[in-house]
Amino acid sequence: MTLLKVGVLVSGRGSNLEAILKAVGSGVIKGAEVSVVISNMPDARALGVARRYGVKAVGLPSEGVAREDYDGMLVEALRRHGVEPGKGLVLLAGYMKMLSKYFVELYQGRIMNIHPSLLPSFPGLNAQRQALEYGVKISGCTVHFVVPEVDAGPIILQKAVEIHRGDTEETLALRILRQEHRIYPQAVKLFVEGRLKVEGRRTVAAR
Ligand code: GRF
């Protein structure tokens, strides 16, 4: 059986990356391999996480590079590791740079992201702070397909998290993160097993 090649784009800590690597390593996700992890921040902790799991880690600094040029470099690096448009899967895991329309269209329907709020509430940066400032009682996390507009693609999985009295951005972020580590691997598993179908804005998971 040929394995689905997965490329993960990161910028920082890499805890979602680690959750996915664990799920692949333990056989929870079968039929896929993470073949490369690419960071636009050359000293991201996530690169060390990748190496620890024996996965090729590539630092590809984005500073001073125009978005489309940078995304061209990304495509090259992904393809070099077998993550081909129309075949591979690209996961954004704390990737802090916007993707160009060119990239999103090239890997259309094959890019996922995790966001720390219940979209469409609180897209963009500092989602946990936005939730606290708004005063919602429930927030959570969302795995969605990526479209050119930020945090706007069809939703794959969501998990609600209660906001506690006295929560700070940090305590809330941590409570949400625990759920991120559960639903991101689950969503990847559904994709790898060919069980996700997108109908307009809606994603249907076959049983
Ligand atoms: C997570 O909260 C994720 O939802 C957001 O960025 C953070 C990345 O954390 N997109 P990590 O690098 O996976 O630890």
Boltz pocket constraint, residues with backbone or C-beta under 6 A from the ligand:
constraints:
  - pocket:
      binder: B
      contacts: [[A, 12], [A, 13], [A, 14], [A, 15], [A, 16], [A, 17], [A, 46], [A, 93], [A, 94], [A, 95], [A, 114], [A, 115], [A, 116], [A, 177], [A, 180]]
      max_distance: 6.0
